[in-house]
C-alpha cells in the first residue's frame, strides 16, 4: 500500500500547533519505520516555495527522513498541480493531508486531519459574527475531498460528526504526543527572565486570536490586579491571528500598561524557560482541537489553569484546574486559587506525570499507522 503525506508544514518558519503536529508525527513515523510496517510505502511531499517556509529546515529534517521517498517543489506557484500529479506518478493509494487542503480534487483517495471546528462552534454561540471565509472555504474543501479523517481528539471527532454530518465510522481519533524536549529547566527559566526582563508572571501561550479568549483573560487579570493586588504580570506568547487588534485594544481599555507583556513568537528553548519559571500557566481558550500547550506546560512542572471546554479536560485530566471560559469571575477565581493554594498546587503536580504518560508521539505514530492499515 502506498501512502503519501504532505509534509510542507514541517518547513514553516514560525510553527503553531498544526505545523508542530505535522513535524512531530512525521519524525515519529520515521523512527517507527526502522522497526516495522514494511507493508506500507510512505512518500513525503515538500513545498519549499511557500512564502512562510524556511528552506534551511530541509537540511535539518531530510537526513532524519532517509527511509522515505521524497518529492520537493521549490517554486512559488503551482504546488497543488505538482501534488496532484505526483499522486499519479507515485501511484498512491491514499494521500494524507495533515494541515493544508491544496486542491479541490485528487486522483487517489484522501485522508485528512481534522483539527477543530472552532470557528463554526463560536459562530453558533454568538462569539463570532461571521466565520472567517478562508477557514470556512478550507473546511468545505476538506469535507468534499476527504474519504476518511483523523481527528486529534474525541472532542474534534464529535464536532466533525455533529456540525458537519460526517459518519463516525469515517473518523479515527489520534491524539497528539508530547516532545520530550519539554521538561523543567531552571537555567532556561533564569535566562528568559533576563532576556525579557520579567518579574513574577502568569503565562498564556496561544495564538493571539478570537477563539483563544484573551479578552476575558485580560478582564480577569485586571480584576486580580485591582482587587487582589497580585504581584504577577501577564505574559502573552503567540503570533498574531484573526481578531488580534481587538485584543490589543482591550489592553489599552483596561489600562494594563506594563503589567501585560507581549512577546509574540518565541523559540522553543525560550518557551521551555517561560513555562519553567511561570507562577501559573493559563489557557482560557473557548475552543481547542487538542490543546498541546497544556501538555508542554505540565512537562515543565508548571501549574496550569484551563477552560473546561471542548478538548482541554480530555488533555489535562486531573492535572489541571478548570474554569468556565465564558465567566470572567470563574477565570479570576481559579487563577487566584492556584496562585495561593499550595496544597492544590502540590496535588496537581502529583497528577501530572500519570497524565503526561498518556500522550507520546510514538503512540501517535503507531495509532496513525493503524489508521493507514485500516484503510486497506
C-alpha positions as CSV (number, residue, x, y, z in Angstrom):
1,X,0.0,0.0,0.0
2,X,1.4,3.4,-1.0
3,X,0.5,6.5,1.1
4,X,1.7,10.0,0.5
5,X,1.9,12.7,3.2
6,X,2.0,16.4,2.5
7,X,5.0,17.3,4.7
8,X,5.0,21.0,3.7
9,X,4.0,22.2,7.2
10,X,7.4,20.9,8.5
11,X,9.1,23.8,6.7
12,X,7.0,26.7,8.2
13,X,9.4,29.1,9.9
14,X,7.2,30.1,12.9
15,X,5.3,26.9,13.7
16,X,2.0,26.9,15.6
17,X,0.2,23.7,16.8
18,X,-0.8,22.5,13.3
19,X,2.8,22.7,12.0
20,X,4.3,21.2,15.1
21,X,1.8,18.3,14.9
22,X,2.9,17.5,11.3
23,X,6.6,17.8,12.2
24,X,6.4,15.6,15.3
25,X,4.2,13.0,13.7
26,X,6.4,12.5,10.6
27,X,9.5,12.4,12.7
28,X,7.9,9.7,14.9
29,X,6.8,7.8,11.8
30,X,10.4,7.8,10.6
31,X,11.6,6.2,13.9
32,X,8.8,3.6,13.7
33,X,9.7,2.8,10.1
34,X,13.0,1.5,11.3
35,X,11.2,-1.3,13.3
36,X,8.0,-2.2,11.4
37,X,5.2,-1.6,8.9
38,X,7.1,-3.0,5.9
39,X,3.7,-3.4,4.3
40,X,3.5,0.4,3.8
41,X,5.4,2.6,1.4
42,X,5.2,6.2,2.6
43,X,6.1,9.2,0.3
44,X,6.7,12.7,1.6
45,X,6.0,15.9,-0.4
46,X,7.5,19.3,0.5
47,X,6.5,22.8,-0.7
48,X,9.6,24.9,-0.4
49,X,8.1,27.8,-2.3
50,X,5.6,28.6,0.4
51,X,6.1,32.2,1.5
52,X,6.1,31.1,5.1
53,X,8.7,28.3,4.6
54,X,12.3,28.3,5.7
55,X,14.4,26.3,3.3
56,X,17.1,25.7,5.9
57,X,14.7,23.2,7.6
58,X,15.3,20.9,4.7
59,X,18.9,20.4,5.8
60,X,17.7,19.7,9.3
61,X,14.9,17.3,8.5
62,X,15.9,15.4,5.4
63,X,18.7,13.3,6.9
64,X,16.3,12.1,9.6
65,X,13.8,11.0,6.9
66,X,16.0,9.0,4.7
67,X,13.6,6.0,4.8
68,X,11.0,7.9,2.8
69,X,11.0,8.7,-0.9
70,X,10.7,12.5,-1.0
71,X,9.5,15.0,-3.6
72,X,10.5,18.7,-3.2
73,X,8.7,21.5,-5.1
74,X,10.8,24.7,-5.0
75,X,8.6,27.2,-6.9
76,X,6.1,29.6,-5.5
77,X,3.1,28.9,-7.8
78,X,1.7,25.6,-8.9
79,X,2.2,23.3,-5.8
80,X,-1.3,22.0,-6.0
81,X,-0.8,20.8,-9.5
82,X,2.5,19.3,-8.6
83,X,1.0,17.4,-5.7
84,X,-1.9,16.0,-7.6
85,X,0.4,14.9,-10.5
86,X,2.7,13.2,-8.0
87,X,-0.1,11.1,-6.7
88,X,-0.4,9.7,-10.2
89,X,3.3,9.4,-10.8
90,X,3.9,7.6,-7.5
91,X,0.8,5.5,-7.9
92,X,-0.5,6.4,-4.5
93,X,-3.5,4.6,-2.9
94,X,-4.1,7.4,-0.4
95,X,-2.7,10.8,0.4
96,X,-2.7,12.2,3.9
97,X,-3.2,16.0,4.3
98,X,-2.2,16.9,7.9
99,X,-3.0,20.6,7.6
100,X,-3.5,22.2,4.2
101,X,-6.1,21.4,1.6
102,X,-4.2,22.2,-1.5
103,X,-6.5,21.1,-4.3
104,X,-10.2,20.5,-4.9
105,X,-9.6,17.0,-6.3
106,X,-7.0,14.2,-6.0
107,X,-6.8,11.2,-8.3
108,X,-6.3,8.9,-5.2
109,X,-8.3,8.7,-2.0
110,X,-7.7,11.3,0.6
111,X,-7.4,11.1,4.4
112,X,-7.1,14.4,6.2
113,X,-6.5,15.5,9.7
114,X,-9.4,17.4,11.2
115,X,-8.1,19.7,13.9
116,X,-11.1,21.6,15.2
117,X,-14.5,23.2,14.4
118,X,-13.8,26.3,16.5
119,X,-15.0,29.0,14.1
120,X,-18.2,27.1,13.4
121,X,-18.7,26.5,17.1
122,X,-18.1,30.1,18.1
123,X,-20.3,31.4,15.3
124,X,-23.2,29.3,16.6
125,X,-22.6,30.5,20.1
126,X,-22.6,34.1,19.0
127,X,-18.9,34.7,19.7
128,X,-18.2,35.3,16.0
129,X,-20.4,37.4,13.8
130,X,-19.1,35.7,10.7
131,X,-16.9,32.7,10.2
132,X,-13.6,33.7,8.5
133,X,-14.2,33.0,4.8
134,X,-10.7,31.4,4.3
135,X,-11.3,28.9,7.1
136,X,-14.8,28.2,6.0
137,X,-13.7,27.5,2.5
138,X,-10.9,25.3,3.7
139,X,-13.2,23.1,5.8
140,X,-15.7,22.9,2.9
141,X,-12.9,21.7,0.7
142,X,-11.7,19.2,3.3
143,X,-15.2,17.7,3.7
144,X,-15.6,17.5,-0.1
145,X,-12.3,15.8,-1.0
146,X,-11.8,13.5,2.1
147,X,-12.7,9.9,2.1
148,X,-11.6,9.4,5.8
149,X,-10.5,11.6,8.7
150,X,-8.1,11.7,11.6
151,X,-9.4,13.7,14.4
152,X,-6.9,15.0,17.0
153,X,-9.3,14.4,20.0
154,X,-12.6,12.9,20.8
155,X,-14.0,16.4,21.1
156,X,-12.9,17.2,17.5
157,X,-14.4,13.9,16.3
158,X,-17.7,14.8,18.0
159,X,-17.7,18.2,16.3
160,X,-16.9,16.8,12.9
161,X,-19.9,14.4,13.2
162,X,-22.3,16.9,14.8
163,X,-21.6,20.1,12.9
164,X,-20.7,18.6,9.5
165,X,-22.6,15.3,9.5
166,X,-19.6,13.1,8.8
167,X,-20.3,9.5,9.7
168,X,-18.4,8.4,12.8
169,X,-17.1,5.3,11.0
170,X,-15.1,7.6,8.8
171,X,-13.3,9.3,11.7
172,X,-10.4,7.9,13.7
173,X,-9.0,9.6,16.8
174,X,-5.2,10.0,17.1
175,X,-4.1,12.2,20.0
176,X,-1.1,14.4,19.8
177,X,2.1,13.5,21.6
178,X,4.5,15.5,23.7
179,X,8.0,16.3,22.5
180,X,10.4,15.1,25.2
181,X,12.4,18.3,24.9
182,X,9.8,19.9,27.1
183,X,10.9,19.5,30.8
184,X,11.6,21.7,33.7
185,X,14.8,23.7,33.2
186,X,15.8,26.2,35.9
187,X,18.7,27.6,33.9
188,X,16.4,28.3,30.9
189,X,14.0,30.0,33.3
190,X,16.7,32.3,34.6
191,X,17.8,33.1,31.1
192,X,14.4,34.2,29.8
193,X,13.8,36.3,32.9
194,X,17.0,38.2,32.0
195,X,16.3,38.3,28.2
196,X,12.7,39.6,28.6
197,X,13.2,41.4,31.9
198,X,10.4,39.5,33.6
199,X,9.2,39.9,37.2
200,X,6.9,37.1,38.7
201,X,4.4,36.3,35.9
202,X,1.4,34.4,34.7
203,X,1.9,32.9,31.3
204,X,-0.5,32.3,28.4
205,X,0.7,30.6,25.3
206,X,-1.7,30.8,22.4
207,X,-2.1,32.5,19.0
208,X,-3.4,36.0,19.6
209,X,-6.8,35.4,18.0
210,X,-10.5,35.4,18.8
211,X,-11.2,31.8,19.8
212,X,-8.4,31.9,22.4
213,X,-10.4,34.2,24.7
214,X,-7.7,36.7,25.6
215,X,-10.2,39.5,26.2
216,X,-11.9,37.7,29.1
217,X,-8.5,36.6,30.4
218,X,-7.4,40.3,30.4
219,X,-10.5,41.3,32.3
220,X,-9.9,38.6,34.9
221,X,-6.3,39.7,35.2
222,X,-7.3,43.3,35.6
223,X,-9.7,42.4,38.4
224,X,-7.0,40.4,40.2
225,X,-4.5,43.3,39.9
226,X,-7.0,45.8,41.2
227,X,-8.9,43.8,43.8
228,X,-6.4,41.2,45.0
229,X,-3.2,43.1,44.4
230,X,-1.5,40.1,42.8
231,X,2.2,40.9,42.0
232,X,2.4,38.9,38.8
233,X,2.4,40.4,35.4
234,X,0.7,38.7,32.4
235,X,3.0,37.4,29.7
236,X,1.4,36.6,26.3
237,X,3.2,34.4,23.9
238,X,2.0,33.6,20.3
239,X,1.9,35.0,16.9
240,X,-0.9,37.3,15.7
241,X,-4.1,35.8,14.3
242,X,-7.6,36.9,13.4
243,X,-9.1,39.4,15.8
244,X,-5.8,40.4,17.4
245,X,-6.5,44.1,17.0
246,X,-9.4,44.0,19.4
247,X,-7.4,42.0,21.9
248,X,-4.6,44.6,21.9
249,X,-7.2,47.3,22.2
250,X,-8.6,45.7,25.3
251,X,-5.2,46.0,27.0
252,X,-5.4,49.8,26.5
253,X,-9.0,50.0,27.6
254,X,-8.2,48.2,30.9
255,X,-5.1,50.5,31.4
256,X,-3.0,47.4,32.0
257,X,0.1,49.1,30.5
258,X,3.4,47.4,31.5
259,X,1.6,44.7,33.5
260,X,1.0,42.9,30.3
261,X,4.0,41.8,28.2
262,X,3.5,40.7,24.6
263,X,6.4,38.5,23.4
264,X,5.0,37.3,20.1
265,X,6.5,34.1,18.7
266,X,9.4,32.8,20.8
267,X,11.9,29.9,20.1
268,X,11.4,26.6,21.8
269,X,14.2,27.0,24.2
270,X,12.8,30.3,25.4
271,X,9.3,28.7,25.7
272,X,10.7,26.0,27.9
273,X,12.2,28.6,30.1
274,X,9.0,30.6,30.3
275,X,6.9,27.5,31.2
276,X,9.5,26.5,33.8
277,X,9.6,30.0,35.5
278,X,5.9,30.8,35.4
279,X,3.9,31.1,38.7
280,X,0.9,29.8,36.6
281,X,0.1,28.9,33.0
282,X,-3.4,29.8,31.8
283,X,-5.2,28.5,28.7
284,X,-8.5,30.4,28.6
285,X,-9.5,29.2,25.1
286,X,-13.1,28.9,24.1
287,X,-12.3,26.1,21.8
288,X,-9.4,23.8,21.1
289,X,-9.0,20.8,18.9
290,X,-6.4,19.4,21.2
291,X,-4.5,22.0,23.4
292,X,-0.9,20.9,23.2
293,X,0.3,23.8,25.3
294,X,-1.3,22.2,28.3
295,X,1.0,19.1,28.0
296,X,4.1,21.3,27.3
297,X,3.4,23.3,30.5
298,X,2.8,20.2,32.7
299,X,6.0,18.7,31.4
300,X,7.9,21.8,32.5
301,X,6.4,21.3,36.0
302,X,4.1,24.3,35.7
303,X,0.7,24.7,37.4
304,X,-2.0,25.0,34.8
305,X,-5.4,26.6,34.8
306,X,-7.6,26.0,31.7
307,X,-11.1,26.2,30.2
308,X,-13.5,23.4,30.9
309,X,-14.5,23.4,27.2
310,X,-14.0,21.2,24.2
311,X,-10.8,19.1,24.3
312,X,-9.0,20.7,27.2
313,X,-10.3,18.5,30.0
314,X,-9.6,15.5,27.7
315,X,-5.9,16.6,27.6
316,X,-5.4,17.9,31.1
317,X,-7.3,15.3,33.1
318,X,-6.9,15.6,36.8
319,X,-3.6,17.6,36.5
320,X,-5.3,20.9,35.7
321,X,-7.6,23.4,37.4
322,X,-10.6,24.3,35.3
323,X,-12.8,27.3,34.9
324,X,-15.8,28.4,32.8
325,X,-14.2,30.4,30.0
326,X,-17.3,32.5,29.4
327,X,-17.3,33.7,33.0
328,X,-14.7,36.3,34.0
329,X,-15.2,35.7,37.7
330,X,-14.7,32.0,37.2
331,X,-11.4,32.7,35.4
332,X,-10.2,35.1,38.1
333,X,-11.2,32.8,41.0
334,X,-9.3,29.8,39.6
335,X,-6.2,31.9,38.8
336,X,-6.2,33.3,42.3
337,X,-6.8,29.9,43.9
338,X,-4.0,28.2,42.0
339,X,-1.6,31.1,42.8
340,X,-2.3,30.9,46.6
341,X,-3.5,27.3,47.5
342,X,-0.2,25.4,48.0
343,X,-1.9,22.1,48.8
344,X,-3.8,22.1,45.5
345,X,-0.6,23.0,43.6
346,X,1.1,20.0,45.1
347,X,-1.7,17.7,44.2
348,X,-1.9,18.9,40.6
349,X,1.8,18.2,40.2
350,X,1.4,14.7,41.6
351,X,-1.3,14.1,39.0
352,X,0.6,15.4,36.0
353,X,3.0,12.5,35.5
354,X,0.3,10.0,35.0
355,X,-1.5,12.3,32.6
356,X,1.6,13.0,30.6
357,X,2.3,9.3,30.1
358,X,-0.9,9.0,28.0
359,X,0.4,11.2,25.2
360,X,3.6,10.4,23.3
361,X,4.4,10.9,19.6
362,X,5.5,7.2,19.5
363,X,1.9,6.2,20.3
364,X,0.6,8.8,17.9
365,X,2.7,7.4,15.1
366,X,1.6,3.8,15.9
367,X,-2.0,4.8,16.0
368,X,-1.7,6.7,12.7
369,X,-0.1,3.6,11.1
370,X,-3.1,1.5,12.4
371,X,-5.4,4.0,10.7
372,X,-3.5,3.6,7.5
373,X,-3.7,-0.1,7.7
374,X,-7.4,0.0,8.4
375,X,-7.8,1.9,5.0
376,X,-6.8,-1.3,3.2
